[in-house]
Amino acid sequence: MPDRRIGFIGLGNMGGRITRRLVESGLEILGFDTRPENIAASGAAAAESVSALAAGADVILLSLPDSRVVEAVVDGPDGLIAHSRAGQIVIDLSTAAPDSTRRIAEEFDARGAAFLDAGISGGAAAAEQGRLTLMVGGDATALASVSDVLKPIASQVFHVGASGAGHVTKLLNNFLNAVALSATAEVMIAAKKSGLDLDTVLAVFNESSGVNFATLNRFPKIVHGDYLKGGLTNSLMLKDITLYVDLLARLGVTSFHSAGPVASFGLARALGYADEISNTVVDALGDVSGGVRLHEGNEEDS
């Protein structure tokens, strides 16, 4: 249905990139953000308010920091739920608490609208290139009906189950990401202090059993001073890990492995890296390991 009107709320680091991708694909987007400059940078037309956007859009995407902000946008007399209508579809790209997601989905459903929780993975580069992976919970028919909206931004779209399943899957994925990133940061600092060539160490890891997303995609850049800025911050990573721990507590699953990432990203936040990309966790760990920077002294640094 190419004539559908599309709205986007939350045009920050990820939301702005996704919106620009949609605009570049030829779609007209009505955007809302508390920072007007974000709307202008995304290429979207500006909506005056959340309620005005709800009235002017048939499909609405959200990219917000957490469930507290999602609830502020959807609840209340000026929120999306109060202004929703039959046939409208809301797609939440945020990383949010599954219980909150399920409650919100029920309220939209009561008004004849659909609420899809669509966790995303891939980071800033994938958002700009339209190569995100989406893990979606909610009505499969509603998901199929918005395939044209998601196609410009995602190379893989998985329907993982009923409402809340997308956000559960995202928490599980983000925890594995947090473990790999924080553990690899620790290992690379040890490699640096051991006097090893970091490019060679990474080449070994990537052909060995220690290979992971961080060794493949993050640290080959970080060791040369490129932190791949624009992605998930240390504060947001810590938020996601906390949501994961809360989820496991409700499920009755023991978590022996959460202490490391909680400590690592908590340290990064405490040392002033809260709003920096989560890759800077390696600098926080380096700070308390003698002031180590992986890229210092590298002959290939630019």
MOPEUR-V599287 format. One record per residue. N is the residue number from 1. RES is the residue in three letters. SS is DSSP state (h for helix, s for strand, l for the rest). D_FIRST is the distance of its C-alpha to the first C-alpha in Angstrom with 1 decimal. Layout:
N|RES|SS|D_FIRST  N|RES|SS|D_FIRST
This chain:
1|MET|l|0.0  2|PRO|l|3.8  3|ASP|l|5.5  4|ARG|l|6.0  5|ARG|l|9.6  6|ILE|s|11.2  7|GLY|s|14.8  8|PHE|s|17.5  9|ILE|s|21.0  10|GLY|l|23.8  11|LEU|l|24.1  12|GLY|l|27.3  13|ASN|h|28.3  14|MET|h|25.3  15|GLY|h|22.6  16|GLY|h|23.6  17|ARG|h|23.3  18|ILE|h|19.9  19|THR|h|18.6  20|ARG|h|20.4  21|ARG|h|18.7  22|LEU|h|15.2  23|VAL|h|16.5  24|GLU|h|18.2  25|SER|l|15.1  26|GLY|l|13.9  27|LEU|l|11.8  28|GLU|l|13.4  29|ILE|s|14.8  30|LEU|s|16.9  31|GLY|s|19.7  32|PHE|s|22.7  33|ASP|l|25.9  34|THR|l|29.5  35|ARG|l|30.4  36|PRO|h|29.1  37|GLU|h|30.1  38|ASN|h|27.5  39|ILE|h|24.7  40|ALA|h|26.2  41|ALA|h|26.7  42|SER|h|23.1  43|GLY|l|21.7  44|ALA|l|19.7  45|ALA|s|20.2  46|ALA|s|22.5  47|ALA|l|22.0  48|GLU|l|25.4  49|SER|l|25.2  50|VAL|h|23.3  51|SER|h|23.0  52|ALA|h|21.7  53|LEU|h|19.0  54|ALA|h|18.1  55|ALA|h|18.0  56|GLY|h|15.8  57|ALA|l|13.1  58|ASP|l|10.5  59|VAL|s|10.8  60|ILE|s|14.4  61|LEU|s|16.3  62|LEU|s|20.1  63|SER|l|22.8  64|LEU|l|26.1  65|PRO|l|29.6  66|ASP|l|30.3  67|SER|h|29.9  68|ARG|h|32.2  69|VAL|h|29.8  70|VAL|h|26.7  71|GLU|h|28.6  72|ALA|h|29.6  73|VAL|h|26.0  74|VAL|h|24.7  75|ASP|l|28.0  76|GLY|l|30.0  77|PRO|l|29.5  78|ASP|l|27.5  79|GLY|l|25.4  80|LEU|l|21.8  81|ILE|l|22.9  82|ALA|l|24.7  83|HIS|l|21.7  84|SER|l|19.0  85|ARG|l|17.4  86|ALA|l|16.0  87|GLY|l|12.6  88|GLN|l|12.8  89|ILE|s|12.9  90|VAL|s|15.6  91|ILE|s|16.4  92|ASP|s|20.0  93|LEU|l|21.1  94|SER|l|24.6  95|THR|l|27.6  96|ALA|l|28.7  97|ALA|l|31.0  98|PRO|h|29.6  99|ASP|h|31.4  100|SER|h|29.9  101|THR|h|26.4  102|ARG|h|27.0  103|ARG|h|28.4  104|ILE|h|25.4  105|ALA|h|23.0  106|GLU|h|25.1  107|GLU|h|25.0  108|PHE|h|21.2  109|ASP|h|21.2  110|ALA|h|23.8  111|ARG|l|21.5  112|GLY|l|18.6  113|ALA|l|16.7  114|ALA|s|16.4  115|PHE|s|18.3  116|LEU|s|18.1  117|ASP|s|21.1  118|ALA|s|20.3  119|GLY|s|23.5  120|ILE|s|23.4  121|SER|s|26.1  122|GLY|l|27.1  123|GLY|h|28.3  124|ALA|h|27.9  125|ALA|h|28.1  126|ALA|h|25.4  127|ALA|h|23.1  128|GLU|h|23.9  129|GLN|h|23.4  130|GLY|l|20.2  131|ARG|l|22.3  132|LEU|s|22.1  133|THR|s|22.6  134|LEU|s|20.8  135|MET|s|22.5  136|VAL|s|20.3  137|GLY|s|21.7  138|GLY|l|20.1  139|ASP|l|18.0  140|ALA|h|16.9  141|THR|h|14.1  142|ALA|h|12.6  143|LEU|h|13.2  144|ALA|h|11.5  145|SER|h|8.2  146|VAL|l|8.5  147|SER|h|9.9  148|ASP|h|7.9  149|VAL|h|9.4  150|LEU|h|12.7  151|LYS|h|13.2  152|PRO|l|14.7  153|ILE|l|17.1  154|ALA|s|18.2  155|SER|s|20.0  156|GLN|s|20.6  157|VAL|s|18.7  158|PHE|s|21.0  159|HIS|s|20.5  160|VAL|s|24.1  161|GLY|s|24.4  162|ALA|l|24.2  163|SER|l|23.8  164|GLY|l|26.2  165|ALA|h|26.4  166|GLY|h|24.3  167|HIS|h|26.7  168|VAL|h|29.7  169|THR|h|28.8  170|LYS|h|28.4  171|LEU|h|31.8  172|LEU|h|33.4  173|ASN|h|32.0  174|ASN|h|33.0  175|PHE|h|36.5  176|LEU|h|37.0  177|ASN|h|35.9  178|ALA|h|38.4  179|VAL|h|41.2  180|ALA|h|40.7  181|LEU|h|40.6  182|SER|h|43.5  183|ALA|h|45.6  184|THR|h|45.1  185|ALA|h|46.0  186|GLU|h|49.2  187|VAL|h|50.1  188|MET|h|49.5  189|ILE|h|51.8  190|ALA|h|54.4  191|ALA|h|53.9  192|LYS|h|54.4  193|LYS|h|57.6  194|SER|l|58.9  195|GLY|l|58.8  196|LEU|l|56.4  197|ASP|l|54.2  198|LEU|h|50.7  199|ASP|h|48.8  200|THR|h|51.1  201|VAL|h|50.6  202|LEU|h|46.8  203|ALA|h|47.2  204|VAL|h|49.4  205|PHE|h|47.0  206|ASN|l|44.0  207|GLU|l|46.0  208|SER|l|47.5  209|SER|l|46.7  210|GLY|l|46.0  211|VAL|l|42.8  212|ASN|l|39.8  213|PHE|h|36.7  214|ALA|h|39.0  215|THR|h|41.6  216|LEU|h|39.0  217|ASN|h|36.7  218|ARG|h|38.4  219|PHE|h|42.1  220|PRO|h|42.4  221|LYS|h|41.1  222|ILE|h|42.9  223|VAL|l|46.3  224|HIS|l|45.9  225|GLY|l|45.0  226|ASP|l|41.2  227|TYR|l|39.7  228|LEU|l|36.1  229|LYS|l|35.6  230|GLY|l|32.3  231|GLY|l|31.6  232|LEU|l|32.6  233|THR|s|35.8  234|ASN|h|38.9  235|SER|h|38.4  236|LEU|h|34.9  237|MET|h|36.1  238|LEU|h|39.0  239|LYS|h|36.6  240|ASP|h|34.6  241|ILE|h|37.9  242|THR|h|39.1  243|LEU|h|36.0  244|TYR|h|36.7  245|VAL|h|40.3  246|ASP|h|39.4  247|LEU|h|37.0  248|LEU|h|39.9  249|ALA|h|42.3  250|ARG|h|40.3  251|LEU|h|39.9  252|GLY|l|43.6  253|VAL|l|43.2  254|THR|l|45.9  255|SER|l|44.9  256|PHE|l|47.7  257|HIS|l|45.6  258|SER|h|44.0  259|ALA|h|47.2  260|GLY|h|47.0  261|PRO|h|43.5  262|VAL|h|44.2  263|ALA|h|47.5  264|SER|h|46.1  265|PHE|h|43.2  266|GLY|h|45.3  267|LEU|h|47.9  268|ALA|h|45.4  269|ARG|h|44.4  270|ALA|h|48.1  271|LEU|h|49.1  272|GLY|h|46.8  273|TYR|h|43.7  274|ALA|l|41.5  275|ASP|l|38.8  276|GLU|l|39.3  277|ILE|s|37.1  278|SER|h|38.2  279|ASN|h|39.7  280|THR|h|42.5  281|VAL|h|43.8  282|VAL|h|46.0  283|ASP|h|47.7  284|ALA|h|48.3  285|LEU|h|49.9  286|GLY|h|51.8  287|ASP|h|53.1  288|VAL|l|54.9  289|SER|l|56.0  290|GLY|l|58.2  291|GLY|l|55.7  292|VAL|l|54.1  293|ARG|l|51.3  294|LEU|l|50.0  295|HIS|l|49.6  296|GLU|l|53.0  297|GLY|l|55.4  298|ASN|l|52.8  299|GLU|l|53.9  300|GLU|l|50.3  301|ASP|l|49.1  302|SER|l|47.7
